Amino acid sequence: MDSRKIIFAGLLAGIAVFGGYLLIASRNTQSNNPLAIAASYLRATYARDFADAYDHLSSADQQERKRQNFIDSQGSYSGFTLEASRKLASFMKVWLIAQEANRDRQVFKVGYLVPAPAELNDLLLNWDQDRLNALSKERQKQVLAELDVRQQTGKLLKIEGQETIELIEEAQGWKVFLDWAAGTHVLLRSKISGSKKVEVRFSAAEVMAKNDELFLVNVIVKNPNQYPVTFTVTHLVEPPAVTDDLQLVECGLLTPTTLEARQAKEFAMAYQLNTAAGQIHREIKLTYDFKAK
């Protein structure tokens, strides 16, 4: 064989090995940086990339919930919808506000600035996965390019928030600790009745409630009809004994709500489960009874 070809092949092999080393080194460096792990976890959850988010969780949390169960219950995006949400997540800025640390545990309070997904409903087809994932490859490229242009020109409307994230150090590096073992599983269900039809989807079909801490429920309601629909919502709690211990702190569905033809809208509710009930009940069911007319 020509000696030049041998040398060239050897160089390629060396580059491949060195590139692999850099990738592994980069991942190891991040796993040893708890703040970087917290930021990466936030980006994954914002993007609804719950497969990635799960990989950031502690072994104790992963023992409480299997990977596929977690992914399915959270309403993960897929296909081009996931690609678009990852693009937006890459624009997220995260900064440290406060920190509590000891040898193998860190608690970060961070601030973040992210694009407001609802402000992109026109471009992203109201985040309808079926429609987004059916776009042609050419149109998908155009959408991603438009997101880049809006980011570069400062035309992406952004929202600011704060989050507290606890991490623990394990053999594989720092991991997000949600302490699922101490929480109560809240299973979310919907029931639709009345003379008209609405479509209901929860952002996550299951959430975890920790004692005396707020937990959030987000539900998307769509009117598929060619005319306005008004609906009311009743909350049903099982077991009934928990009803008085589950406090509704904030609700966007307390009064009759009207959706225009083909309109979809997201509503947010905040609840708090008291400590005594949380210690007794490890699972509760929260059903939203929609009556449309």
Secondary structure as UniProt FT lines:
FT   HELIX           3..31
FT   HELIX           34..46
FT   TURN            47..48
FT   HELIX           50..55
FT   HELIX           59..64
FT   HELIX           67..74
FT   HELIX           79..89
FT   TURN            90..91
FT   STRAND          93..101
FT   STRAND          105..115
FT   HELIX           117..120
FT   TURN            121..124
FT   HELIX           125..127
FT   HELIX           129..133
FT   HELIX           137..152
FT   TURN            153..154
FT   STRAND          158..170
FT   TURN            171..172
FT   STRAND          173..176
FT   HELIX           180..182
FT   STRAND          184..194
FT   STRAND          199..202
FT   STRAND          206..209
FT   TURN            211..212
FT   STRAND          214..222
FT   STRAND          229..238
FT   HELIX           240..245
FT   STRAND          246..251
FT   TURN            252..253
FT   STRAND          257..259
FT   TURN            261..262
FT   STRAND          264..273
FT   HELIX           275..280
FT   STRAND          283..292
//
